[in-house]
Amino acid sequence: MKLLYERCCGLDVHKDTVVACLRLVSDGKVTTEVRTFKTTTAALLQLSAWLAANNCTHVAMEATGVYWKPVWHILDDGEFELVLANATHVKNVPGRKTDVNDAMWLAELLAHGLIRSSFVPDTQTQEMRSLLRTRKQLIREQSSHMLRVQKTLEDANIKLDSVLSDLMGQSGRAMIEALIAGETNPAKLASLANRRVRASQDELREALRGRVTKNHRFLLRLHLNQIDALDAAVDTQVERILAPFRTAVELVMSVPGIKNLSAQVIISEIGTDMSRFPSDEHLISWAGICPRSDESAGKRRSNRLRKGAPWLKTTLVQCAWAAKNKKDSYLQAQFYRIKARRGPKKAIIAVAASILTAIYHMLKDGTMYQDLGRKHFDRRSNDQKKRSLVKRLADLGYTVELKPLAT
């Protein structure tokens, strides 16, 4: 097997320790040295100095949770070519697993170029990615607090969610604040409703007649404070670091179905440098929105999607559902064309793949989105029919010259 790197290292990363196997080739002879380092900053700096002293050029490690990140950040400051490996791609033979064996196996695979490097974005993109992922988790927590507000009101026999479509809207919030302040008169509480509320004053008064205790008021205030804190927790920081990505976000927002927040999430997941992906097919495969390759003995066993990049995939699918409502658009025509044959789920994944394909070329070329229109498939079908009919006539021995009819 061809040797690509003569001086390389494999790292088996854990929470508290890193096992490093340095593999050196000199005059055709292979020597290995294994050392164990702690994951403190001082110990990782010692690891970096040891690798540099031995003129190590390439370092490989597995993507193990978040434990690989501090090791990556410190080694990234050196002169090493870092390779992050997907753990499923570099599994050793079962029954021979130890920390030392894992490090030696990584070094052996790296030396012969058998590790496919995972996508690791630049520092600014990583910061934006972590912020937006945290924001999504905080939104889920916010939804949980809203449900707890509803549960507390039900416990107090306040049926506010039965007469209001949005409990945290202008009317609902005003009534809950009044309840916390100690107001118990249903008529006064009902008068706080906005005039656009569909429920009548009688219905509001009946819904607001309950038994609110001090404990209920305390819980309502607690949950509202949490909701307000989560609202402004991340958005301010996102705006501060958005400057380098603003142009890319505006480009992505030109795609139907994508608004500001979705564009920020997409950019934070894939970055702005499309040279990391050899083609749009590679990006789609990395995102996990194309059928998996699962074939044996000439039979395709499964075409289900891989897990891919779940944070990116969910956002693209949400955008695809919005994009298919854009009238007279290519994406809408594509959705209904595939839905008739394969169903809505496969159709929406195809639309998501088309969106990501467009984004790849837009970021690569710096161009805005150009919609091909609803009739794109009709034009393509007509061209295919013409070529097919001309070929059939040619097979029968005829020469055909196509001329459009005079209008």
N, C-alpha and C positions, 0 to 999 in steps of 0.2 A: 504494500500500500504506500502511496506517495506521501512523503513527509513534507509538510508545509511550514511548520514553525519549529525551529530547533530549540528555542528557549521560551517555554510557556509554563503556565501554572493553572491548576484546578483548585477551586475553593469550595469546600463543603460548609455552608454557612448555617449557623444555629443562633439561638437567642443570645447565648452567653459566650460561645466560642466559635472560632473559624479554624477549620483544618485545611492547611495549604500544602499542596503537593507540587513542588518545583521540578519540572522535567527538563533536563538538559541533554543535548546531543553533541558529542565532540568526537571527531574522527570515527564516526559510525557507531560509537558506543553510547548507550543510553544510561544516564544516571538520574536517580530521583532522590529528593530530600523532602521529608515530611515534617512540618512543624505545626504546632497548635498555638493560636493566639486568642486572647480575650477580645470581646467586641467593644471595649472602651476605646475612646478616641486615641489615647496614648498608645494602646496596643496595636490599633489599626495603623497608626503612623509607623510603628516599628515594622509591621508587615510590609507597608509600602517601601520603607527603606531597605528591607531585606531583599525584596524583589528587584529594586533598582540596583542594588549592589551586585546582583547576579545577572544584570543585563537582560532581565525578563522582558519580553516584548508583548505577549498576549496573556490575558487572564480571563478565565471563564468561571462563572458561578451560576447556580440554579436560582430561579425566581421563587424563593421560599417566603411567602407572606410579605411582611414589610421588613424582615430582618436583613435582606440583601441591600436595602437602600443606603444605610449609613456606610456600609463597606464600599458600595459603588461610589458614593460622593467623595470619600477620601481618596480612593484609588484613581478617580477621574481627574484629580489635580496633578497626577503624575504623567509620565510619558507612555503609559500602557494603552494597548488596544483592548478595550473591555468587551466581553461577550456575555450577554445574559441569556441563559438557556431555559427553555420550557422544560419543567421537570418530567413531563410525560415523554419527551423526545430523547431523554438521556438515561432512562432507567437501566440499572445494572441487572445482572442475572439474579433472580430471586434466590434467597438462601445464602448469598455472599455479601450481605449488606453490612458494612461498618463505616464509620466516618472516614477512616483512612482509605478504605477501598473506594468509597464514593469520590474522594478527592483525586485519587490516582486514576480512576475511570474517566473523570472529567478532563484531566490533563492529557490522557491518551487520546480521547476523542478530539480534543482541541488541536493537538499536534498534527493530526491528519485531516483537519478541516471538516470534521463530521458533525459539528454543532451549528445549527441554524440560529443565528442571533435574533433575539426578540427585539421588538420595537421599543426603544426607550427615548422619549421626547426630551427636548432641551429643558433647562431649569425653569425658564419662564412658563413654558407650557405645562410642566409638572405642577407648578404652583397654582396656575389657573385651574388645572384639572382637579387638584385636591380641594380647592375652594368650591367648585361647582358640584363635586360629588358630595361634599359636606352639606352644601345648600340643599341638595335633594333629600338627604337624610333628615335635615332639620325640618323640611316641609312635611315629611312623614310624621315627625314628632308633633308638628303643629296640628296636623289632622287628628292625631290621637288626643291632643288637648281639646280640640273642638268636640270630639265625641264625648269626652269627659264632662264638658260643659253641658251638653245635651243630657247626659246621664244624671248630672246633679239637678238640672231643672225638672227632669222626670221624677226624681226622688222627692222634690218639693211640690209635685203635681202641677207644675207649670207646663202647659202643652204648647209652648211657643213654636216648636218646630212643626206642629201640625197646621199652623196658619201662616207661617212665613217660609218662603222657599230658601232663603239664606239666613241662617241663624246669626252669622257674623256680619251681616249687612248693616246698612245704616240704621234701620228701624230696630232690628234685633239687638244690636249693640247698645243703642240708647235705652232700650227697655231693661236689658241686663244690668247696665250701669245704675239705673234707677233702683232696681231691686237690691243691688249691693249697698246703695246709699240708704236703704231702709224704707223706701216707698212700697206700700202694700195695697194702695187703692187701685183696683183694676181699671177704673175709668181714667184716672190720671196716667196710668201706664199705657193704656190703649191710645191716648191722645198723642203719644210720642211717635206713633207710626207715620211713616211717609205717606203722602196722599196717593202714591202709586201702588200701595199695597192692595192686593185684590180682596183680602178678607175684610168683612164689614166690622164696624165698631163693636157690634154685639158679639160677633165671633171672637174678636180680640179680647174683650172683657171676660168672656167665659174661659178662654185659654189662659188668661193671666190670674185667675182666681185660684190661689193655692196656699200652701203653708210653708213659708220660707223662714228658716231658722238662722241663728248666728253662724252655725257651722256651714250651712249652705252658702251664706254670703262670703265666708272666708274661702271656701273652695272655689267659688266663682271668681273672686278677685285673684286667687293664686293662678288659676288657669288662664285668665285674661292677660295677666302680667307675662306669663310664659309665651303666649301667642304673640304679644307685642314685641317681646325681646327677640324672638326668633325671626320676626319679619325683617328687622333691620340689621341682623347679626352679620350677614355675609355680603349683602348687596353693595354696601359702601366699599368694602375691601375689593370686591370684583371690579368696581368702576375704577379703582386706583391702578390696578395692574392691567387694565384692558387696552391701554394706549398702543402697545406694539401689535395688537391683533385687530384693531378697529377696522382697518381696510379689508382684511380677510373676512371679518364678520359681516361687513356691508355687502361684500360679494356673495357670501352664502345666503344672505337674506333675500337676494333677488330670486331664489328658487321658490316656486309655489309651495305653500304649506310651512315655510320656515320663518319664524319670527326671531326677535333679538335673543331671547334666552336660549332657544334651540340652536341658533347659530353659534352662540358662545360655547355651548356644550360640545357641539361637533368639532369646533376648532380646538378646544381643549383636549379632545380625545385623539385627533389625528394630526394636530399641529398644522403648520403652514408650509413646511418644506416637503413637497411631494416626491422629491428625489429619493426619499427613503423607501418608496415603493416602486418597483420596476415598472408596474403598469397598473391600470385601474382594476384589472382582475385580481392582482395581488392584494390590493386594498380591500376589495369586496370579500375575498377569502379570509383576510385577517379579521375583518369585522364579523364574519360568521353569518353572512346573509346570502350564501350560495349553498347548493346541495353538497353534502359531504361525499367523498370518494369511498365507497364501500362495495367493492366488487370482488367476487371470487368464483372461479370455474365458469367464467363467462356470464355470471348472473349478478345483477345489481341487487344487493340485499337491503339497502336502505338509502333513502335520499333525504333523510331528516337533516335539519340545520345543526351545525356544531355550536358550541357555546360561544366561541369567538370573543368579541368585546361586548359584554352585556350592557355596560353603561351607554355605549354608542348605539347598539342595536335597538334598545328600547326607544331612544330618542328618534332614530330614523323611522321606526315603525309609526310612532305618533305623528311625525311630520307627513308620512305617506298617507295616513288616514285623512289628514287635512288637505293634502294636495289633490286627492282624487275628487274633491268637490269643486276644484277650479274648472269652470265651464270652458269648453272648447280648447282644452289643453291636451298636450301629448300624454301627460301622466294619467289624466282621467280616461282617455281613450285606451291606454295600455291596461289600466285596471279592469275596465269592463270587458275588454277583449279576452284577457286571461281568466277573469272570473267566470265567464260563460263555459269555459272548458275545464278549469282546474279548481274552481271555488275561490271564495274571497280571501282566505288566509294565504294561499300561495300567490294570489294576485297582489296582495299588499306587500309581500316580501319582494316581489319583482319590482314594484314601484319604488320601494326603499333602495333596492340595488341601483335602479336608474338614477335616483337622487344622488347617491354616493358617487356614482360614475361621473355625473355632471359636476359635482363639487371637486372631484379630483382634477378634472381638466380645467375648471375655472381657477383653482388655486395654482395650478401648474403654469397656465398661460396668462393669468391675470385678467380674465374676461368675465363679463356679466353673463347671466343665464339667458339663453335664447330658446324660446319655446318652439318646438317643431310643429305644434298645432294638432288639432284633432284629426285632420285628413292625412297625416303623415303615413299611417298604415295603409290607407286606401291607395295612395300614390305608389307605395312600395309594392302592394299587391298587383296593381295594374302592370308595373314594370316586370314583375315575375311572370305574370300570365303571358305578356308579349314575348318574353324570351323563351318560355316553354313552348308556345305555339309555333314560333319561328323554327325552333329546334326540331319539332316533330315534322314540320314540312320539309326541312332540310334532310331529315332521315328518309323521307319518302322520295327524295331526288328533285326537289323543287328549290329554286332560288327566289327568295321573297324580298321585296323592297317595301318598307313601311312608309306610307305618307299619310299625314293627318287629313281628315275630310275638310273640304272648304266650308267655311261658315259664313 
